Amino acid sequence: MRRSIATVCLSGTLEDKLSAAAGAGFDGVEIFENDLLACPLSPEQVAERCADLGLAVELYQPFRDFEAVPEELHRRNLRRAARKFALARRLGADTVLVCSSVAPEAVDDDALAAAQLRALADLAAEHGVRVAYEALAWGKHVRTWERSAELVLRADHPALGLCLDSFHVLSVGGDVSAVAGFPAEKLFFLQLADAPHMRMDVLQWSRHHRLFPGQGAFDLVDFTSRVLDAGYDGPLSLEVFNDVFRQAPPDRAAVDAMRSLIVLEEALVRDSTGSAADAVPGSAADAAAGAAAGAAARARRFAAPPPPASAPEGFAFVELAVDPESGVEVARTLAAAGFAHVGQHRSKPVELWQQGDARVLLNTGPSTAAGTGPGSGGPAGAAIGAFAVETADPERAARRATALLAPVLPRTRGAAEADLTAVAAPDGTAVFFCRTGASDGWLGDFILSGAPGPDRTGVTAIDHLALSQPFDAFDEATLFYRSLFGLAPEHDAELAAPFGLVRSRAVTDPRRRLRLLLDGTVLRRGSWAPAVPDPQHVAFATDDVFRTARALRERGAPILEVPGNYYDDLDARLALDPGLLAALREHDVFYERDGDAEYFHLCTEILGSRIFFEFVQRSPGHHGYGAAAAPVRMAAHRAAHARRRRGLARGSGRVDQDAGVQDAGRV
């Protein structure tokens, strides 16, 4: 099937949008009227530009407020329509989108609406174009696809058909199951958009908060499959109004949009094969055969899907890009947590530290772009530059990543070093695919100088990584990680941090072997930034958080101090056993409970510029990440970092203006 995108999805001029759509591999575009009005090119030049880029102009839109109006206004509308139909032909478009009316003059009269739509279709046919009629969810009288379909059938004109938009249908709880009985030749156009569930005016929801497929909460697989099975054979076209996307670089947003369609098509193919496999047996054999045939036909309409996601087995390693000063601090804290320096990279300034199955690489190479893997270097201070996912089939995982348009990162490697593929996540973090136990695995790149020490601290593995996301890449990152590894989002939260709201979303696989926590803010102000821009953390699993806490404290690790008010509140809310409460308070451990399942976690102070370590103990059945305590932790980190900066300023004989400002004055 052809893939199309509405120019309204992207930022920039019309020329920018067309180039971005073509660069991402789209077959066609919907040209939004406002984009054309602001374009210095004539319609013929736009058509020529699209042809040069290999783009079909699938649709011109929108034409508003036409049907069910008084006769004088109807005549004016027809004159307006004649101009727009002629314009569509000049662009090379054969279909014009007409939205259901929101005009105050429109009346609730289906007979009049159908008659006027038929007159519109007569005019369209004279110009060699078709009218795709769409029910707006906030239309004055026509708000559902069913009523728009009734009007299309009642008008009964070959140049008049239906446009189905997933947002307008699903945002009001609509159901397209009945589309199976609608004439296939009347299904003129299909527009797709996802969205989060929100309680707000549907018009504002539509204009500002739509998302690409796979980034929201709508069941687009079911919606799209029903329309396709009804006989629709036009393009799959994205129409997404989103304030963030319309400010993001258009080439990047277009790639994100294309990735969303590839993932949707993959799900549709999987859904179709599943439908065939689940076809009913016995007396319904004929129906089963028909279902199987229909499913196979639907699958044949799409390009070959990417290789299936390779089930993640956990983290092979996390790499921290550190400068010499922060590297010493991070290494000292790792040692306090029971990690041992067990190896040195053969050709690059990268150290391997390990405790249990938790492996951390410290990269002290020259500063370059973050996220190019072992030996690449990173920003000054400390940051998560890369992580590797343990999988049984790294090659298949890498092929899937490239099929999903993940940019492959260049790497230099010495003779006989492992040939690892790394792709760039939206925030620049490098993502590797590994099989640690393989004979040619990545561990062979290290000269092993030791072995993990005895388990004296309880640390066993990496529980999760928390990665800060630029505000305009948050939804892109969600789709990226979901699509690469088959992860699913859970635990969406908005956290009231000292510097403003933080948006947080966890994504994980069904077995919870790979857990990622994505955080982002709209804007940071005050002394949290630039002192600690975009904090990240590595969370290590421990089987005894109090043993870990004692070991860290005995070895001088910078444990984050938790305010006493937090524990007073715990006591008031949960009536904890006094002994447990005292232990939590003594060791600065946060606590969360979900039914009978418990979650304990403690944190270090900020190490270097933005990194801290967290040590977590989960009881079976607890799948959270400590969101309830996050605002307390953020405030404590800020206070500790400010104290540290003031101390450094005194030691250097200068005044640190940023750190010296009182908290309340800056946040």
Secondary structure as a PSIPRED ss2 file (coil, helix, strand):
# PSIPRED VFORMAT (PSIPRED V4.0)

   1 M C   1.000  0.000  0.000
   2 R C   1.000  0.000  0.000
   3 R E   0.000  0.000  1.000
   4 S E   0.000  0.000  1.000
   5 I E   0.000  0.000  1.000
   6 A E   0.000  0.000  1.000
   7 T H   0.000  1.000  0.000
   8 V H   0.000  1.000  0.000
   9 C H   0.000  1.000  0.000
  10 L C   1.000  0.000  0.000
  11 S C   1.000  0.000  0.000
  12 G C   1.000  0.000  0.000
  13 T C   1.000  0.000  0.000
  14 L H   0.000  1.000  0.000
  15 E H   0.000  1.000  0.000
  16 D H   0.000  1.000  0.000
  17 K H   0.000  1.000  0.000
  18 L H   0.000  1.000  0.000
  19 S H   0.000  1.000  0.000
  20 A H   0.000  1.000  0.000
  21 A H   0.000  1.000  0.000
  22 A H   0.000  1.000  0.000
  23 G H   0.000  1.000  0.000
  24 A C   1.000  0.000  0.000
  25 G C   1.000  0.000  0.000
  26 F C   1.000  0.000  0.000
  27 D C   1.000  0.000  0.000
  28 G E   0.000  0.000  1.000
  29 V E   0.000  0.000  1.000
  30 E E   0.000  0.000  1.000
  31 I E   0.000  0.000  1.000
  32 F E   0.000  0.000  1.000
  33 E H   0.000  1.000  0.000
  34 N H   0.000  1.000  0.000
  35 D H   0.000  1.000  0.000
  36 L H   0.000  1.000  0.000
  37 L H   0.000  1.000  0.000
  38 A C   1.000  0.000  0.000
  39 C C   1.000  0.000  0.000
  40 P C   1.000  0.000  0.000
  41 L C   1.000  0.000  0.000
  42 S C   1.000  0.000  0.000
  43 P H   0.000  1.000  0.000
  44 E H   0.000  1.000  0.000
  45 Q H   0.000  1.000  0.000
  46 V H   0.000  1.000  0.000
  47 A H   0.000  1.000  0.000
  48 E H   0.000  1.000  0.000
  49 R H   0.000  1.000  0.000
  50 C H   0.000  1.000  0.000
  51 A H   0.000  1.000  0.000
  52 D H   0.000  1.000  0.000
  53 L H   0.000  1.000  0.000
  54 G C   1.000  0.000  0.000
  55 L C   1.000  0.000  0.000
  56 A E   0.000  0.000  1.000
  57 V E   0.000  0.000  1.000
  58 E E   0.000  0.000  1.000
  59 L E   0.000  0.000  1.000
  60 Y E   0.000  0.000  1.000
  61 Q E   0.000  0.000  1.000
  62 P E   0.000  0.000  1.000
  63 F E   0.000  0.000  1.000
  64 R C   1.000  0.000  0.000
  65 D C   1.000  0.000  0.000
  66 F C   1.000  0.000  0.000
  67 E C   1.000  0.000  0.000
  68 A C   1.000  0.000  0.000
  69 V C   1.000  0.000  0.000
  70 P C   1.000  0.000  0.000
  71 E H   0.000  1.000  0.000
  72 E H   0.000  1.000  0.000
  73 L H   0.000  1.000  0.000
  74 H H   0.000  1.000  0.000
  75 R H   0.000  1.000  0.000
  76 R H   0.000  1.000  0.000
  77 N H   0.000  1.000  0.000
  78 L H   0.000  1.000  0.000
  79 R H   0.000  1.000  0.000
  80 R H   0.000  1.000  0.000
  81 A H   0.000  1.000  0.000
  82 A H   0.000  1.000  0.000
  83 R H   0.000  1.000  0.000
  84 K H   0.000  1.000  0.000
  85 F H   0.000  1.000  0.000
  86 A H   0.000  1.000  0.000
  87 L H   0.000  1.000  0.000
  88 A H   0.000  1.000  0.000
  89 R H   0.000  1.000  0.000
  90 R H   0.000  1.000  0.000
  91 L H   0.000  1.000  0.000
  92 G C   1.000  0.000  0.000
  93 A C   1.000  0.000  0.000
  94 D C   1.000  0.000  0.000
  95 T E   0.000  0.000  1.000
  96 V E   0.000  0.000  1.000
  97 L E   0.000  0.000  1.000
  98 V E   0.000  0.000  1.000
  99 C E   0.000  0.000  1.000
 100 S C   1.000  0.000  0.000
 101 S C   1.000  0.000  0.000
 102 V C   1.000  0.000  0.000
 103 A C   1.000  0.000  0.000
 104 P C   1.000  0.000  0.000
 105 E C   1.000  0.000  0.000
 106 A C   1.000  0.000  0.000
 107 V C   1.000  0.000  0.000
 108 D C   1.000  0.000  0.000
 109 D C   1.000  0.000  0.000
 110 D H   0.000  1.000  0.000
 111 A H   0.000  1.000  0.000
 112 L H   0.000  1.000  0.000
 113 A H   0.000  1.000  0.000
 114 A H   0.000  1.000  0.000
 115 A H   0.000  1.000  0.000
 116 Q H   0.000  1.000  0.000
 117 L H   0.000  1.000  0.000
 118 R H   0.000  1.000  0.000
 119 A H   0.000  1.000  0.000
 120 L H   0.000  1.000  0.000
 121 A H   0.000  1.000  0.000
 122 D H   0.000  1.000  0.000
 123 L H   0.000  1.000  0.000
 124 A H   0.000  1.000  0.000
 125 A H   0.000  1.000  0.000
 126 E H   0.000  1.000  0.000
 127 H C   1.000  0.000  0.000
 128 G C   1.000  0.000  0.000
 129 V C   1.000  0.000  0.000
 130 R E   0.000  0.000  1.000
 131 V E   0.000  0.000  1.000
 132 A E   0.000  0.000  1.000
 133 Y E   0.000  0.000  1.000
 134 E E   0.000  0.000  1.000
 135 A C   1.000  0.000  0.000
 136 L C   1.000  0.000  0.000
 137 A C   1.000  0.000  0.000
 138 W C   1.000  0.000  0.000
 139 G C   1.000  0.000  0.000
 140 K C   1.000  0.000  0.000
 141 H C   1.000  0.000  0.000
 142 V C   1.000  0.000  0.000
 143 R C   1.000  0.000  0.000
 144 T C   1.000  0.000  0.000
 145 W H   0.000  1.000  0.000
 146 E H   0.000  1.000  0.000
 147 R H   0.000  1.000  0.000
 148 S H   0.000  1.000  0.000
 149 A H   0.000  1.000  0.000
 150 E H   0.000  1.000  0.000
 151 L H   0.000  1.000  0.000
 152 V H   0.000  1.000  0.000
 153 L H   0.000  1.000  0.000
 154 R H   0.000  1.000  0.000
 155 A H   0.000  1.000  0.000
 156 D C   1.000  0.000  0.000
 157 H C   1.000  0.000  0.000
 158 P C   1.000  0.000  0.000
 159 A C   1.000  0.000  0.000
 160 L E   0.000  0.000  1.000
 161 G E   0.000  0.000  1.000
 162 L E   0.000  0.000  1.000
 163 C E   0.000  0.000  1.000
 164 L E   0.000  0.000  1.000
 165 D E   0.000  0.000  1.000
 166 S H   0.000  1.000  0.000
 167 F H   0.000  1.000  0.000
 168 H H   0.000  1.000  0.000
 169 V H   0.000  1.000  0.000
 170 L H   0.000  1.000  0.000
 171 S C   1.000  0.000  0.000
 172 V C   1.000  0.000  0.000
 173 G C   1.000  0.000  0.000
 174 G C   1.000  0.000  0.000
 175 D C   1.000  0.000  0.000
 176 V C   1.000  0.000  0.000
 177 S H   0.000  1.000  0.000
 178 A H   0.000  1.000  0.000
 179 V H   0.000  1.000  0.000
 180 A H   0.000  1.000  0.000
 181 G H   0.000  1.000  0.000
 182 F C   1.000  0.000  0.000
 183 P C   1.000  0.000  0.000
 184 A H   0.000  1.000  0.000
 185 E H   0.000  1.000  0.000
 186 K H   0.000  1.000  0.000
 187 L E   0.000  0.000  1.000
 188 F E   0.000  0.000  1.000
 189 F E   0.000  0.000  1.000
 190 L E   0.000  0.000  1.000
 191 Q E   0.000  0.000  1.000
 192 L E   0.000  0.000  1.000
 193 A C   1.000  0.000  0.000
 194 D E   0.000  0.000  1.000
 195 A C   1.000  0.000  0.000
 196 P C   1.000  0.000  0.000
 197 H C   1.000  0.000  0.000
 198 M C   1.000  0.000  0.000
 199 R C   1.000  0.000  0.000
 200 M C   1.000  0.000  0.000
 201 D C   1.000  0.000  0.000
 202 V H   0.000  1.000  0.000
 203 L H   0.000  1.000  0.000
 204 Q H   0.000  1.000  0.000
 205 W H   0.000  1.000  0.000
 206 S H   0.000  1.000  0.000
 207 R H   0.000  1.000  0.000
 208 H H   0.000  1.000  0.000
 209 H H   0.000  1.000  0.000
 210 R C   1.000  0.000  0.000
 211 L E   0.000  0.000  1.000
 212 F C   1.000  0.000  0.000
 213 P C   1.000  0.000  0.000
 214 G C   1.000  0.000  0.000
 215 Q C   1.000  0.000  0.000
 216 G C   1.000  0.000  0.000
 217 A C   1.000  0.000  0.000
 218 F C   1.000  0.000  0.000
 219 D C   1.000  0.000  0.000
 220 L H   0.000  1.000  0.000
 221 V H   0.000  1.000  0.000
 222 D H   0.000  1.000  0.000
 223 F H   0.000  1.000  0.000
 224 T H   0.000  1.000  0.000
 225 S H   0.000  1.000  0.000
 226 R H   0.000  1.000  0.000
 227 V H   0.000  1.000  0.000
 228 L H   0.000  1.000  0.000
 229 D H   0.000  1.000  0.000
 230 A C   1.000  0.000  0.000
 231 G C   1.000  0.000  0.000
 232 Y C   1.000  0.000  0.000
 233 D C   1.000  0.000  0.000
 234 G C   1.000  0.000  0.000
 235 P C   1.000  0.000  0.000
 236 L E   0.000  0.000  1.000
 237 S E   0.000  0.000  1.000
 238 L E   0.000  0.000  1.000
 239 E C   1.000  0.000  0.000
 240 V C   1.000  0.000  0.000
 241 F C   1.000  0.000  0.000
 242 N E   0.000  0.000  1.000
 243 D C   1.000  0.000  0.000
 244 V C   1.000  0.000  0.000
 245 F H   0.000  1.000  0.000
 246 R H   0.000  1.000  0.000
 247 Q H   0.000  1.000  0.000
 248 A C   1.000  0.000  0.000
 249 P C   1.000  0.000  0.000
 250 P H   0.000  1.000  0.000
 251 D H   0.000  1.000  0.000
 252 R H   0.000  1.000  0.000
 253 A H   0.000  1.000  0.000
 254 A H   0.000  1.000  0.000
 255 V H   0.000  1.000  0.000
 256 D H   0.000  1.000  0.000
 257 A H   0.000  1.000  0.000
 258 M H   0.000  1.000  0.000
 259 R H   0.000  1.000  0.000
 260 S H   0.000  1.000  0.000
 261 L H   0.000  1.000  0.000
 262 I H   0.000  1.000  0.000
 263 V H   0.000  1.000  0.000
 264 L H   0.000  1.000  0.000
 265 E H   0.000  1.000  0.000
 266 E H   0.000  1.000  0.000
 267 A H   0.000  1.000  0.000
 268 L H   0.000  1.000  0.000
 269 V H   0.000  1.000  0.000
 270 R H   0.000  1.000  0.000
 271 D H   0.000  1.000  0.000
 272 S H   0.000  1.000  0.000
 273 T H   0.000  1.000  0.000
 274 G H   0.000  1.000  0.000
 275 S H   0.000  1.000  0.000
 276 A H   0.000  1.000  0.000
 277 A H   0.000  1.000  0.000
 278 D C   1.000  0.000  0.000
 279 A C   1.000  0.000  0.000
 280 V C   1.000  0.000  0.000
 281 P C   1.000  0.000  0.000
 282 G H   0.000  1.000  0.000
 283 S H   0.000  1.000  0.000
 284 A H   0.000  1.000  0.000
 285 A H   0.000  1.000  0.000
 286 D H   0.000  1.000  0.000
 287 A H   0.000  1.000  0.000
 288 A H   0.000  1.000  0.000
 289 A H   0.000  1.000  0.000
 290 G H   0.000  1.000  0.000
 291 A H   0.000  1.000  0.000
 292 A H   0.000  1.000  0.000
 293 A H   0.000  1.000  0.000
 294 G H   0.000  1.000  0.000
 295 A H   0.000  1.000  0.000
 296 A H   0.000  1.000  0.000
 297 A H   0.000  1.000  0.000
 298 R H   0.000  1.000  0.000
 299 A H   0.000  1.000  0.000
 300 R H   0.000  1.000  0.000
 301 R C   1.000  0.000  0.000
 302 F C   1.000  0.000  0.000
 303 A C   1.000  0.000  0.000
 304 A C   1.000  0.000  0.000
 305 P C   1.000  0.000  0.000
 306 P C   1.000  0.000  0.000
 307 P C   1.000  0.000  0.000
 308 P C   1.000  0.000  0.000
 309 A C   1.000  0.000  0.000
 310 S C   1.000  0.000  0.000
 311 A C   1.000  0.000  0.000
 312 P E   0.000  0.000  1.000
 313 E E   0.000  0.000  1.000
 314 G E   0.000  0.000  1.000
 315 F E   0.000  0.000  1.000
 316 A E   0.000  0.000  1.000
 317 F E   0.000  0.000  1.000
 318 V E   0.000  0.000  1.000
 319 E E   0.000  0.000  1.000
 320 L E   0.000  0.000  1.000
 321 A E   0.000  0.000  1.000
 322 V E   0.000  0.000  1.000
 323 D C   1.000  0.000  0.000
 324 P H   0.000  1.000  0.000
 325 E H   0.000  1.000  0.000
 326 S H   0.000  1.000  0.000
 327 G H   0.000  1.000  0.000
 328 V H   0.000  1.000  0.000
 329 E H   0.000  1.000  0.000
 330 V H   0.000  1.000  0.000
 331 A H   0.000  1.000  0.000
 332 R H   0.000  1.000  0.000
 333 T H   0.000  1.000  0.000
 334 L H   0.000  1.000  0.000
 335 A H   0.000  1.000  0.000
 336 A H   0.000  1.000  0.000
 337 A C   1.000  0.000  0.000
 338 G C   1.000  0.000  0.000
 339 F C   1.000  0.000  0.000
 340 A E   0.000  0.000  1.000
 341 H E   0.000  0.000  1.000
 342 V E   0.000  0.000  1.000
 343 G E   0.000  0.000  1.000
 344 Q E   0.000  0.000  1.000
 345 H E   0.000  0.000  1.000
 346 R C   1.000  0.000  0.000
 347 S C   1.000  0.000  0.000
 348 K C   1.000  0.000  0.000
 349 P C   1.000  0.000  0.000
 350 V E   0.000  0.000  1.000
 351 E E   0.000  0.000  1.000
 352 L E   0.000  0.000  1.000
 353 W E   0.000  0.000  1.000
 354 Q E   0.000  0.000  1.000
 355 Q E   0.000  0.000  1.000
 356 G C   1.000  0.000  0.000
 357 D C   1.000  0.000  0.000
 358 A E   0.000  0.000  1.000
 359 R E   0.000  0.000  1.000
 360 V E   0.000  0.000  1.000
 361 L E   0.000  0.000  1.000
 362 L E   0.000  0.000  1.000
 363 N E   0.000  0.000  1.000
 364 T C   1.000  0.000  0.000
 365 G C   1.000  0.000  0.000
 366 P C   1.000  0.000  0.000
 367 S C   1.000  0.000  0.000
 368 T C   1.000  0.000  0.000
 369 A C   1.000  0.000  0.000
 370 A C   1.000  0.000  0.000
 371 G C   1.000  0.000  0.000
 372 T C   1.000  0.000  0.000
 373 G C   1.000  0.000  0.000
 374 P C   1.000  0.000  0.000
 375 G C   1.000  0.000  0.000
 376 S C   1.000  0.000  0.000
 377 G C   1.000  0.000  0.000
 378 G C   1.000  0.000  0.000
 379 P C   1.000  0.000  0.000
 380 A C   1.000  0.000  0.000
 381 G C   1.000  0.000  0.000
 382 A E   0.000  0.000  1.000
 383 A E   0.000  0.000  1.000
 384 I E   0.000  0.000  1.000
 385 G E   0.000  0.000  1.000
 386 A E   0.000  0.000  1.000
 387 F E   0.000  0.000  1.000
 388 A E   0.000  0.000  1.000
 389 V E   0.000  0.000  1.000
 390 E E   0.000  0.000  1.000
 391 T E   0.000  0.000  1.000
 392 A C   1.000  0.000  0.000
 393 D C   1.000  0.000  0.000
 394 P H   0.000  1.000  0.000
 395 E H   0.000  1.000  0.000
 396 R H   0.000  1.000  0.000
 397 A H   0.000  1.000  0.000
 398 A H   0.000  1.000  0.000
 399 R H   0.000  1.000  0.000
 400 R H   0.000  1.000  0.000
 401 A H   0.000  1.000  0.000
 402 T H   0.000  1.000  0.000
 403 A H   0.000  1.000  0.000
 404 L C   1.000  0.000  0.000
 405 L C   1.000  0.000  0.000
 406 A C   1.000  0.000  0.000
 407 P C   1.000  0.000  0.000
 408 V E   0.000  0.000  1.000
 409 L C   1.000  0.000  0.000
 410 P C   1.000  0.000  0.000
 411 R C   1.000  0.000  0.000
 412 T C   1.000  0.000  0.000
 413 R C   1.000  0.000  0.000
 414 G C   1.000  0.000  0.000
 415 A C   1.000  0.000  0.000
 416 A C   1.000  0.000  0.000
 417 E C   1.000  0.000  0.000
 418 A C   1.000  0.000  0.000
 419 D C   1.000  0.000  0.000
 420 L C   1.000  0.000  0.000
 421 T C   1.000  0.000  0.000
 422 A E   0.000  0.000  1.000
 423 V E   0.000  0.000  1.000
 424 A E   0.000  0.000  1.000
 425 A C   1.000  0.000  0.000
 426 P C   1.000  0.000  0.000
 427 D C   1.000  0.000  0.000
 428 G C   1.000  0.000  0.000
 429 T C   1.000  0.000  0.000
 430 A E   0.000  0.000  1.000
 431 V E   0.000  0.000  1.000
 432 F E   0.000  0.000  1.000
 433 F E   0.000  0.000  1.000
 434 C E   0.000  0.000  1.000
 435 R C   1.000  0.000  0.000
 436 T C   1.000  0.000  0.000
 437 G C   1.000  0.000  0.000
 438 A C   1.000  0.000  0.000
 439 S C   1.000  0.000  0.000
 440 D C   1.000  0.000  0.000
 441 G C   1.000  0.000  0.000
 442 W H   0.000  1.000  0.000
 443 L H   0.000  1.000  0.000
 444 G H   0.000  1.000  0.000
 445 D H   0.000  1.000  0.000
 446 F E   0.000  0.000  1.000
 447 I E   0.000  0.000  1.000
 448 L E   0.000  0.000  1.000
 449 S C   1.000  0.000  0.000
 450 G C   1.000  0.000  0.000
 451 A C   1.000  0.000  0.000
 452 P C   1.000  0.000  0.000
 453 G C   1.000  0.000  0.000
 454 P C   1.000  0.000  0.000
 455 D C   1.000  0.000  0.000
 456 R C   1.000  0.000  0.000
 457 T C   1.000  0.000  0.000
 458 G C   1.000  0.000  0.000
 459 V E   0.000  0.000  1.000
 460 T E   0.000  0.000  1.000
 461 A E   0.000  0.000  1.000
 462 I E   0.000  0.000  1.000
 463 D E   0.000  0.000  1.000
 464 H E   0.000  0.000  1.000
 465 L E   0.000  0.000  1.000
 466 A E   0.000  0.000  1.000
 467 L E   0.000  0.000  1.000
 468 S E   0.000  0.000  1.000
 469 Q C   1.000  0.000  0.000
 470 P C   1.000  0.000  0.000
 471 F H   0.000  1.000  0.000
 472 D H   0.000  1.000  0.000
 473 A H   0.000  1.000  0.000
 474 F H   0.000  1.000  0.000
 475 D H   0.000  1.000  0.000
 476 E H   0.000  1.000  0.000
 477 A H   0.000  1.000  0.000
 478 T H   0.000  1.000  0.000
 479 L H   0.000  1.000  0.000
 480 F H   0.000  1.000  0.000
 481 Y H   0.000  1.000  0.000
 482 R H   0.000  1.000  0.000
 483 S H   0.000  1.000  0.000
 484 L H   0.000  1.000  0.000
 485 F H   0.000  1.000  0.000
 486 G C   1.000  0.000  0.000
 487 L C   1.000  0.000  0.000
 488 A E   0.000  0.000  1.000
 489 P E   0.000  0.000  1.000
 490 E E   0.000  0.000  1.000
 491 H E   0.000  0.000  1.000
 492 D E   0.000  0.000  1.000
 493 A E   0.000  0.000  1.000
 494 E E   0.000  0.000  1.000
 495 L E   0.000  0.000  1.000
 496 A E   0.000  0.000  1.000
 497 A E   0.000  0.000  1.000
 498 P C   1.000  0.000  0.000
 499 F C   1.000  0.000  0.000
 500 G E   0.000  0.000  1.000
 501 L E   0.000  0.000  1.000
 502 V E   0.000  0.000  1.000
 503 R E   0.000  0.000  1.000
 504 S E   0.000  0.000  1.000
 505 R E   0.000  0.000  1.000
 506 A E   0.000  0.000  1.000
 507 V E   0.000  0.000  1.000
 508 T E   0.000  0.000  1.000
 509 D C   1.000  0.000  0.000
 510 P C   1.000  0.000  0.000
 511 R C   1.000  0.000  0.000
 512 R C   1.000  0.000  0.000
 513 R C   1.000  0.000  0.000
 514 L C   1.000  0.000  0.000
 515 R E   0.000  0.000  1.000
 516 L E   0.000  0.000  1.000
 517 L E   0.000  0.000  1.000
 518 L E   0.000  0.000  1.000
 519 D E   0.000  0.000  1.000
 520 G E   0.000  0.000  1.000
 521 T E   0.000  0.000  1.000
 522 V C   1.000  0.000  0.000
 523 L C   1.000  0.000  0.000
 524 R C   1.000  0.000  0.000
 525 R C   1.000  0.000  0.000
 526 G H   0.000  1.000  0.000
 527 S H   0.000  1.000  0.000
 528 W H   0.000  1.000  0.000
 529 A C   1.000  0.000  0.000
 530 P C   1.000  0.000  0.000
 531 A C   1.000  0.000  0.000
 532 V C   1.000  0.000  0.000
 533 P C   1.000  0.000  0.000
 534 D C   1.000  0.000  0.000
 535 P C   1.000  0.000  0.000
 536 Q E   0.000  0.000  1.000
 537 H E   0.000  0.000  1.000
 538 V E   0.000  0.000  1.000
 539 A E   0.000  0.000  1.000
 540 F E   0.000  0.000  1.000
 541 A E   0.000  0.000  1.000
 542 T E   0.000  0.000  1.000
 543 D C   1.000  0.000  0.000
 544 D C   1.000  0.000  0.000
 545 V H   0.000  1.000  0.000
 546 F H   0.000  1.000  0.000
 547 R H   0.000  1.000  0.000
 548 T H   0.000  1.000  0.000
 549 A H   0.000  1.000  0.000
 550 R H   0.000  1.000  0.000
 551 A H   0.000  1.000  0.000
 552 L H   0.000  1.000  0.000
 553 R H   0.000  1.000  0.000
 554 E H   0.000  1.000  0.000
 555 R C   1.000  0.000  0.000
 556 G C   1.000  0.000  0.000
 557 A C   1.000  0.000  0.000
 558 P C   1.000  0.000  0.000
 559 I E   0.000  0.000  1.000
 560 L C   1.000  0.000  0.000
 561 E C   1.000  0.000  0.000
 562 V C   1.000  0.000  0.000
 563 P C   1.000  0.000  0.000
 564 G H   0.000  1.000  0.000
 565 N H   0.000  1.000  0.000
 566 Y H   0.000  1.000  0.000
 567 Y H   0.000  1.000  0.000
 568 D H   0.000  1.000  0.000
 569 D H   0.000  1.000  0.000
 570 L H   0.000  1.000  0.000
 571 D H   0.000  1.000  0.000
 572 A H   0.000  1.000  0.000
 573 R H   0.000  1.000  0.000
 574 L H   0.000  1.000  0.000
 575 A C   1.000  0.000  0.000
 576 L C   1.000  0.000  0.000
 577 D C   1.000  0.000  0.000
 578 P H   0.000  1.000  0.000
 579 G H   0.000  1.000  0.000
 580 L H   0.000  1.000  0.000
 581 L H   0.000  1.000  0.000
 582 A H   0.000  1.000  0.000
 583 A H   0.000  1.000  0.000
 584 L H   0.000  1.000  0.000
 585 R H   0.000  1.000  0.000
 586 E H   0.000  1.000  0.000
 587 H H   0.000  1.000  0.000
 588 D C   1.000  0.000  0.000
 589 V C   1.000  0.000  0.000
 590 F E   0.000  0.000  1.000
 591 Y E   0.000  0.000  1.000
 592 E E   0.000  0.000  1.000
 593 R E   0.000  0.000  1.000
 594 D E   0.000  0.000  1.000
 595 G C   1.000  0.000  0.000
 596 D C   1.000  0.000  0.000
 597 A E   0.000  0.000  1.000
 598 E E   0.000  0.000  1.000
 599 Y E   0.000  0.000  1.000
 600 F E   0.000  0.000  1.000
 601 H E   0.000  0.000  1.000
 602 L E   0.000  0.000  1.000
 603 C E   0.000  0.000  1.000
 604 T E   0.000  0.000  1.000
 605 E C   1.000  0.000  0.000
 606 I C   1.000  0.000  0.000
 607 L E   0.000  0.000  1.000
 608 G C   1.000  0.000  0.000
 609 S C   1.000  0.000  0.000
 610 R C   1.000  0.000  0.000
 611 I E   0.000  0.000  1.000
 612 F E   0.000  0.000  1.000
 613 F E   0.000  0.000  1.000
 614 E E   0.000  0.000  1.000
 615 F E   0.000  0.000  1.000
 616 V E   0.000  0.000  1.000
 617 Q E   0.000  0.000  1.000
 618 R E   0.000  0.000  1.000
 619 S C   1.000  0.000  0.000
 620 P C   1.000  0.000  0.000
 621 G C   1.000  0.000  0.000
 622 H C   1.000  0.000  0.000
 623 H C   1.000  0.000  0.000
 624 G C   1.000  0.000  0.000
 625 Y C   1.000  0.000  0.000
 626 G C   1.000  0.000  0.000
 627 A H   0.000  1.000  0.000
 628 A H   0.000  1.000  0.000
 629 A H   0.000  1.000  0.000
 630 A H   0.000  1.000  0.000
 631 P H   0.000  1.000  0.000
 632 V H   0.000  1.000  0.000
 633 R H   0.000  1.000  0.000
 634 M H   0.000  1.000  0.000
 635 A H   0.000  1.000  0.000
 636 A H   0.000  1.000  0.000
 637 H H   0.000  1.000  0.000
 638 R H   0.000  1.000  0.000
 639 A H   0.000  1.000  0.000
 640 A H   0.000  1.000  0.000
 641 H H   0.000  1.000  0.000
 642 A H   0.000  1.000  0.000
 643 R H   0.000  1.000  0.000
 644 R H   0.000  1.000  0.000
 645 R H   0.000  1.000  0.000
 646 R H   0.000  1.000  0.000
 647 G H   0.000  1.000  0.000
 648 L H   0.000  1.000  0.000
 649 A H   0.000  1.000  0.000
 650 R H   0.000  1.000  0.000
 651 G H   0.000  1.000  0.000
 652 S H   0.000  1.000  0.000
 653 G C   1.000  0.000  0.000
 654 R C   1.000  0.000  0.000
 655 V C   1.000  0.000  0.000
 656 D C   1.000  0.000  0.000
 657 Q H   0.000  1.000  0.000
 658 D H   0.000  1.000  0.000
 659 A H   0.000  1.000  0.000
 660 G H   0.000  1.000  0.000
 661 V C   1.000  0.000  0.000
 662 Q C   1.000  0.000  0.000
 663 D H   0.000  1.000  0.000
 664 A H   0.000  1.000  0.000
 665 G H   0.000  1.000  0.000
 666 R H   0.000  1.000  0.000
 667 V C   1.000  0.000  0.000
